[in-house]
Amino acid sequence: MSPSLYTLIEASLPADRARTAIEAPDRSRGPRIWSFSDLLDTTARYAALFVRLGLSRGDRVALQTEKSPEALAVYLACLRGGFVFLPMNIAYRADEVDYLVGNAEPALVICDPSLEPVLSEVCTRRAVPNLLTLDPDAGGSFIDAAAGVTGEVEPAECAADDLAAILYTSGTTGKPKGAMLTHGNLASNGLALRDSWRFTEADTLLHALPIFHAHGLFVACHCALLSGAKMIWLRKFDREDVIRELPRSTVFMGVPTFYTRLLSGEDFSHAPVSHMRLFTSGSAPLLAETFEEFRARTGHAILERYGMTETGMNTSNPYDGERRPGTVGFPLPGVEVRVMSDEGAALGAGEVGGLQVRGPNVFRGYWRMPEKSAEEFTSDGWFRTGDVAMIDADGYVHLVGRAKDLIISGGFNVYPKEIEELIDDMPEVLESAVVGVPHADFGEAGAAVVVLRAGRHLDEAALIARLKDKLANYKVPKRAFFVEGLPRNTMGKVQKNLLRENYRNACEAG
């Protein structure tokens, strides 16, 4: 048996447990300060409460609350006691929650008080034995129940393959799939990131991400906890709050939308980030234009990396060395990547194919979906990511798109990212997305959905004419549509499934 991820985290914290672990600014009431001792004590009480409620090792604990230090302590209590953590997006509606609760069968659900009426019905219908509430200001029945708990729950010893968390993927088709992440998956990835990104207890991480997602919960929190770094804990991204807190921070992690919002005003420049050592970006592609503008404005090169719910982080641009815009860097320590043809042949530098990964970071499979799990792995143990990629001659990984985003037009493969990059380079364009829609003659054709810069004009004919000068005709979208903004999920990813549905009849006339 190896130590649990919790034991590894506890051993990584500073010797001086009175140091600040989390500072949660509050404009109206002043900051809430948690020392590392506070965090450990709270975690121990929560784990003891779980036992008092009748939970056994391996039982699931579902959490649907706003971001708070207490929510993080719930996660750590699961790790401490050998329970399985199930975070749920606060924005999920009744039907979505009903499916997840029915599928995961948690022994305890903790929700925001505003969601209790809905969750009460779900938990009754799904025979969940325990439902408690937790609000972001440290109130609710969960806090009340934990207040009087005494006694210790010794940190569970766990094998690397023991389950630590289930995160449901936001698949574009079918029901969400529960990715089973083990103590070994999370520990190996957390240590690889901590070391690759040079985290130490001298760091202060400005945390503005949600924690129902792998980016905010695992990437950000594990880097801090496994190095003993302090976190400034914002409930959400607020441009004013971020700019105010940056001078007290050393690391910031964001999605591309965070960076475009920071750059949207002239008040953001080199001054507030002069002592920052690292900005990272993930969860969605970072435009090369955003990378270059950020570097010109601040002097910092954003470090882009690549991961997914099922694997944690797979690759990263280097901490030392060239961070190339438009790439996601090299495999992290312990992770292998390869690009394969549809026929299963390994492809060489510059060739485009399916990206596969292998390593201790790769998940155990999908919860209660053994057939689906088996489909996603090759016979020699590599996980099929579903991403289309190319590895260049220098070893940098370039993501071309998702396999499901591939357009097959008249028998030819069309990769949307190639077209999107050309559209995004047009001076009138802010951003774009290209999706495949049904076409009478070609089976499928591209439709471009474009957001223009304020005050700029471009029409469909002109856009398509420019693309015809640069692309083979089969790659050129048959239609172009101009919109105020692209639909995105909570992590900033463009929801191409919605675009495909909205524009499915765009080429009906052929």
C-alpha positions in Angstrom: 0.0 0.0 0.0 1.1 3.5 -0.7 0.1 6.7 1.1 -3.1 8.3 -0.1 -3.0 11.5 -2.0 -4.1 13.2 1.2 -1.1 11.9 3.1 1.2 13.1 0.3 -0.4 16.5 0.5 -0.1 16.7 4.3 3.6 15.8 4.1 4.2 18.5 1.5 2.8 21.4 3.6 5.1 23.8 5.4 6.5 22.9 8.8 4.9 26.1 10.1 1.3 25.2 9.9 0.3 28.7 11.1 1.2 30.1 7.7 -1.7 31.2 5.5 -3.0 28.5 3.2 -6.1 30.3 1.8 -7.0 34.0 1.8 -10.5 34.6 0.5 -11.0 38.3 -0.2 -14.4 39.8 0.6 -15.1 43.4 -0.3 -17.9 43.8 2.3 -16.6 41.9 5.3 -12.8 41.7 4.8 -10.8 38.6 3.9 -11.3 35.2 5.4 -7.9 33.7 6.4 -7.3 29.9 6.7 -4.0 28.7 8.0 -2.7 25.3 7.0 -3.6 24.2 10.5 -7.1 25.4 10.0 -7.4 23.5 6.7 -6.1 20.3 8.2 -8.3 20.6 11.3 -11.4 21.3 9.2 -10.7 18.4 6.9 -10.3 16.0 9.9 -13.7 17.2 11.3 -15.4 16.7 7.9 -14.0 13.2 7.5 -15.2 12.3 11.0 -18.7 13.7 10.1 -18.8 11.5 7.0 -18.1 8.4 9.2 -20.8 9.5 11.8 -23.3 9.8 8.9 -22.6 6.1 8.1 -20.3 6.5 5.1 -17.8 3.7 4.4 -14.6 3.8 2.4 -15.4 4.0 -1.3 -18.7 5.7 -0.8 -19.3 8.7 -3.0 -19.8 12.3 -1.7 -21.4 14.6 -4.2 -20.9 18.4 -3.9 -22.9 21.1 -5.8 -22.1 24.4 -4.1 -20.5 27.7 -4.8 -16.7 27.9 -4.5 -15.5 28.2 -0.9 -12.6 27.1 1.3 -15.1 24.7 3.0 -15.8 23.1 -0.4 -12.1 22.4 -0.8 -12.0 20.9 2.7 -14.9 18.6 1.7 -12.7 17.3 -1.2 -9.7 16.9 1.1 -11.9 15.1 3.7 -12.8 12.6 1.0 -9.1 12.0 0.2 -8.4 11.6 3.9 -11.1 9.1 4.6 -10.9 7.1 1.4 -14.2 8.4 0.1 -14.8 9.3 -3.5 -15.4 12.9 -4.4 -18.0 13.9 -7.0 -18.1 17.6 -7.9 -21.1 18.9 -9.8 -21.3 22.2 -11.7 -23.4 24.7 -9.7 -25.2 25.5 -13.0 -26.5 21.9 -13.6 -30.2 21.7 -13.8 -32.6 19.2 -12.2 -32.4 16.6 -15.0 -28.6 16.7 -15.2 -28.3 16.4 -11.4 -30.8 13.6 -11.4 -28.8 11.6 -13.9 -25.5 12.1 -12.1 -26.9 11.2 -8.7 -28.7 8.2 -10.1 -25.5 7.0 -11.9 -23.0 7.6 -9.1 -25.3 6.7 -6.2 -23.6 8.9 -3.6 -24.1 8.3 0.1 -24.1 12.0 0.8 -25.0 15.0 -1.3 -24.0 18.5 -0.2 -25.6 21.4 -2.0 -26.1 25.1 -1.9 -29.2 26.0 0.1 -30.8 27.5 -3.0 -30.7 24.1 -4.6 -32.1 22.1 -1.7 -35.7 21.9 -3.0 -34.5 20.3 -6.2 -31.9 18.1 -4.6 -34.4 17.0 -1.9 -36.6 15.6 -4.6 -33.7 14.0 -6.4 -32.3 12.4 -3.3 -35.7 11.0 -2.3 -36.2 9.6 -5.7 -32.7 8.1 -5.8 -32.7 6.9 -2.2 -29.7 9.0 -1.2 -29.5 8.7 2.6 -27.9 12.1 3.4 -28.5 15.6 2.1 -26.9 18.6 3.7 -26.4 22.3 2.7 -23.4 24.5 2.4 -23.3 28.1 1.4 -20.2 30.1 0.3 -20.2 32.1 3.6 -19.7 29.1 5.8 -23.3 28.5 6.6 -25.7 25.7 6.2 -26.8 22.4 7.7 -23.4 20.7 6.8 -21.5 23.4 8.8 -23.9 22.9 11.7 -23.5 19.1 11.7 -19.7 19.4 11.5 -19.4 21.9 14.3 -19.9 19.4 17.1 -17.9 16.6 15.6 -14.8 15.3 17.5 -12.6 12.4 17.0 -10.0 11.5 14.3 -10.3 9.6 11.1 -6.8 8.3 10.4 -5.7 9.0 6.8 -6.6 6.0 4.7 -3.8 4.0 3.1 -4.6 3.6 -0.5 -3.2 1.7 -3.4 -2.4 3.8 -6.5 -5.4 2.3 -8.2 -7.9 3.2 -5.5 -10.6 5.6 -6.6 -10.3 9.2 -5.4 -12.8 11.1 -7.6 -15.3 10.8 -10.3 -15.6 13.7 -12.7 -18.3 13.6 -15.4 -17.3 14.6 -18.9 -19.3 17.2 -20.8 -19.6 15.0 -23.8 -21.4 16.5 -26.8 -23.4 13.3 -27.5 -25.1 10.8 -25.2 -25.1 10.9 -21.4 -22.1 12.2 -19.5 -19.5 9.6 -18.6 -18.0 9.4 -15.1 -14.2 9.4 -15.4 -12.7 7.4 -12.5 -9.6 9.1 -11.3 -7.4 7.3 -8.8 -5.0 8.4 -6.0 -2.1 7.4 -8.3 -3.5 9.4 -11.3 -3.9 12.6 -9.3 -0.7 12.2 -7.3 1.6 11.5 -10.3 0.1 14.4 -12.3 0.2 16.9 -9.4 3.9 16.1 -8.7 4.8 16.4 -12.4 3.1 19.8 -12.6 4.6 21.1 -9.3 8.1 20.2 -10.5 7.7 21.2 -14.1 6.2 24.6 -13.2 8.7 25.2 -10.3 6.1 25.6 -7.5 7.5 26.2 -4.0 6.1 27.4 -0.7 7.2 30.9 -1.6 4.5 31.1 -4.3 1.1 32.7 -4.1 -1.4 31.3 -6.5 -4.2 33.6 -7.6 -7.1 31.1 -7.9 -10.0 32.4 -9.9 -11.2 29.1 -11.4 -14.2 27.0 -10.4 -13.4 23.8 -8.5 -16.0 21.5 -10.0 -13.6 21.0 -12.9 -10.2 19.4 -13.2 -8.4 22.7 -14.0 -9.4 24.5 -10.8 -9.6 21.5 -8.5 -6.7 19.3 -9.5 -4.3 21.4 -11.6 -4.4 24.6 -9.5 -5.1 23.2 -6.0 -2.7 20.3 -6.2 0.2 22.5 -7.4 -0.4 24.8 -4.4 -1.0 22.0 -1.8 1.8 19.8 -2.9 4.3 22.7 -2.6 2.8 24.4 0.5 2.0 27.6 -1.5 -0.6 30.1 -0.5 -3.8 30.6 -2.5 -5.7 33.8 -2.9 -9.2 32.4 -3.4 -11.6 34.3 -5.6 -15.1 33.0 -5.9 -15.1 33.6 -9.6 -13.1 35.6 -12.2 -13.8 39.3 -11.8 -11.5 41.5 -13.8 -11.3 44.2 -11.2 -10.6 41.7 -8.4 -7.9 39.9 -10.4 -6.1 43.1 -11.3 -6.2 44.2 -7.7 -4.8 40.9 -6.4 -2.1 40.2 -9.0 0.5 42.4 -7.3 0.3 40.1 -4.3 0.6 36.9 -6.4 3.3 35.0 -8.2 1.2 32.5 -10.4 -2.1 32.9 -12.2 -4.0 30.1 -14.0 -6.7 30.8 -16.4 -8.8 29.9 -19.4 -8.3 32.0 -22.6 -11.4 34.1 -21.8 -9.7 35.3 -18.7 -6.8 36.7 -20.7 -8.9 38.4 -23.3 -10.9 40.1 -20.6 -7.7 41.3 -18.9 -6.5 42.7 -22.1 -9.8 44.4 -22.8 -8.8 47.6 -20.9 -5.7 49.9 -21.1 -5.4 49.6 -17.3 -3.8 46.2 -17.7 -0.1 46.4 -18.5 3.3 45.5 -17.1 2.9 47.3 -13.8 0.5 44.9 -11.9 2.4 41.8 -13.1 6.0 43.0 -12.8 6.9 40.4 -10.1 4.7 37.5 -11.4 6.6 34.5 -12.5 4.0 32.4 -14.3 0.8 32.6 -16.2 -0.8 29.4 -17.5 -3.7 28.8 -19.9 -5.8 25.7 -20.6 -9.3 24.1 -21.0 -9.6 25.7 -24.4 -7.2 26.8 -27.2 -5.4 30.1 -26.7 -5.3 32.2 -29.8 -1.8 33.1 -31.0 -3.0 36.7 -31.2 -3.9 36.7 -27.5 -0.5 35.2 -26.7 1.3 37.8 -28.6 -0.8 40.7 -27.3 -0.3 39.5 -23.7 3.4 39.3 -24.2 3.7 42.7 -25.8 1.6 44.3 -23.0 3.1 42.5 -20.0 6.4 41.0 -21.0 5.1 37.5 -20.0 4.7 34.5 -22.3 1.6 32.6 -21.3 2.4 28.9 -20.7 -0.2 26.8 -22.6 -0.7 23.2 -21.6 -3.0 20.4 -22.6 -5.1 17.9 -20.7 -8.5 16.4 -20.3 -10.8 15.1 -17.6 -9.7 11.5 -18.2 -6.0 12.1 -18.0 -5.2 15.3 -16.1 -2.4 17.2 -17.8 -0.6 15.5 -20.7 1.7 18.1 -22.1 3.0 21.6 -21.3 5.1 24.2 -22.9 8.4 24.5 -21.1 9.0 26.6 -18.0 12.5 27.2 -19.3 12.7 27.5 -23.1 10.5 28.6 -25.9 6.7 28.7 -25.3 5.4 28.5 -28.8 2.0 30.0 -29.5 -0.4 27.6 -31.1 1.2 24.6 -29.4 0.7 22.8 -26.2 4.4 21.9 -25.7 6.0 18.6 -24.8 4.8 15.5 -22.8 5.1 16.0 -19.0 7.4 13.7 -17.1 6.1 10.1 -17.0 3.6 10.8 -19.9 4.0 9.4 -23.4 2.1 10.7 -26.5 1.9 9.5 -30.0 0.0 10.3 -33.2 -1.6 7.5 -35.1 -3.3 7.0 -38.4 -6.9 5.7 -38.7 -5.4 2.4 -39.7 -3.3 2.2 -36.5 0.1 3.2 -37.9 2.4 5.5 -36.0 2.9 8.8 -37.8 6.0 10.9 -38.1 6.8 14.5 -37.5 4.4 16.9 -39.2 1.8 14.2 -39.9 -1.8 14.7 -38.7 -3.6 11.9 -36.9 -5.3 10.8 -33.7 -3.5 11.7 -30.5 -3.0 8.9 -27.9 -1.5 9.1 -24.4 -0.1 6.6 -21.9 1.1 7.1 -18.3 0.2 7.0 -14.6 -2.0 10.0 -15.1 -4.5 8.1 -17.3 -7.8 7.3 -15.6 -9.1 3.9 -14.6 -12.1 4.0 -17.0 -15.6 5.2 -17.0 -17.8 4.5 -14.0 -20.1 1.5 -14.7 -19.3 1.6 -18.4 -16.8 -1.2 -19.0 -17.6 -1.5 -22.7 -17.2 2.2 -23.3 -13.9 2.1 -21.3 -12.5 -0.7 -23.3 -13.4 1.1 -26.6 -11.2 4.1 -25.6 -8.0 2.1 -25.1 -5.8 0.4 -27.7 -4.7 -3.2 -27.4 -1.3 -2.0 -26.2 -2.7 0.2 -23.5 -2.8 3.7 -25.0 -5.8 6.0 -24.4 -7.5 7.5 -27.4 -8.0 11.1 -26.5 -10.3 11.9 -29.4 -8.1 14.9 -30.3 -6.5 15.3 -33.7 -2.9 16.4 -33.5 0.5 16.8 -35.1 4.0 16.7 -33.5 6.5 18.9 -35.2 10.1 18.3 -35.9 11.1 19.9 -32.6 8.7 17.8 -30.6 6.0 20.4 -29.9 2.5 19.0 -29.9 0.0 20.9 -32.1 -3.7 20.3 -31.5 -5.6 20.4 -34.9 -9.1 19.7 -33.4 -11.3 17.1 -31.9 -11.9 13.9 -33.9 -15.6 14.6 -33.7 -15.1 18.0 -35.2 -13.4 16.6 -38.3 -15.4 17.5 -41.4 -15.4 14.9 -44.3 -16.4 16.8 -47.4 -16.6 15.0 -50.6 -14.4 12.3 -49.2 -11.7 14.7 -48.1 -10.7 15.3 -44.4 -11.1 19.0 -43.4 -9.6 20.1 -40.1 -11.5 23.1 -38.7 -8.6 24.6 -36.8 -6.7 25.2 -40.1 -9.6 27.3 -41.4 -10.3 29.0 -38.1 -6.7 30.2 -37.9 -6.9 31.8 -41.3 -10.2 33.5 -40.4 -8.9 34.7 -37.1 -6.0 36.3 -38.9 -8.3 38.6 -40.8 -8.2 42.1 -39.3 -11.9 42.4 -39.0 -12.3 39.1 -37.1 -12.2 38.7 -33.3 -12.7 34.9 -33.3 -14.4 32.1 -35.3 -15.6 28.5 -35.2 -16.0 26.2 -38.2 -18.3 23.2 -38.0 -19.5 20.5 -40.4 -23.1 20.6 -41.5 -25.1 18.3 -43.9 -24.6 19.0 -47.6 -26.6 17.5 -50.4 -23.6 17.0 -52.8 -20.6 16.6 -50.5 -22.2 14.8 -47.6 -20.8 17.4 -45.3 -19.5 21.0 -45.7 -18.0 23.6 -43.5 -20.0 26.5 -42.0 -18.0 29.4 -40.5 -19.5 31.2 -37.5 -17.6 34.5 -37.0 -17.5 37.2 -34.4 -16.3 40.6 -35.8 -14.3 43.2 -33.9 -16.3 46.2 -32.7 -16.9 48.7 -35.5 -15.5 46.4 -38.3 -17.5 45.0 -41.2 -17.0 41.9 -43.3 -19.5 40.1 -45.4 -19.9 36.4 -46.3 -18.8 36.7 -49.9 -15.6 38.6 -49.0 -14.7 36.2 -46.3 -15.1 33.1 -48.5 -13.2 34.8 -51.3 -10.2 35.4 -49.1 -10.2 31.8 -48.0 -10.3 30.6 -51.6 -7.0 32.4 -52.1 -5.4 30.3 -49.4 -7.1 27.0 -49.2 -8.0 24.1 -51.5 -11.6 24.5 -52.5 -12.8 21.5 -50.6 -11.6 23.1 -47.4 -13.4 26.4 -47.9 -16.7 26.8 -45.9 -19.7 26.9 -48.1 -21.4 29.4 -45.7 -20.4 32.1 -43.2 -22.5 33.6 -40.5 -21.8 36.6 -38.3 -22.8 36.5 -34.6 -22.3 38.7 -31.5 -20.5 35.8 -29.6 -19.8 32.1 -29.7 -21.6 29.8 -27.2 -19.2 28.6 -24.5 -19.4 26.2 -21.6 -18.3 27.3 -18.1 -14.7 26.5 -18.8 -14.6 28.7 -22.0 -14.7 26.0 -24.6 -16.7 26.8 -27.7 -19.8 24.5 -27.8 -19.5 23.3 -31.3 -22.3 20.8 -30.8 -24.7 23.8 -30.4 -23.3 25.4 -33.5 -23.7 22.2 -35.5 -27.4 22.0 -34.4 -28.1 25.7 -34.9 -26.7 25.7 -38.5 -27.5 22.1 -39.5 -29.8 23.4 -42.4 -27.3 26.0 -43.6 -26.4 24.2 -46.7 -29.8 22.5 -47.5 -29.9 24.2 -50.8 -26.6 22.6 -51.8 
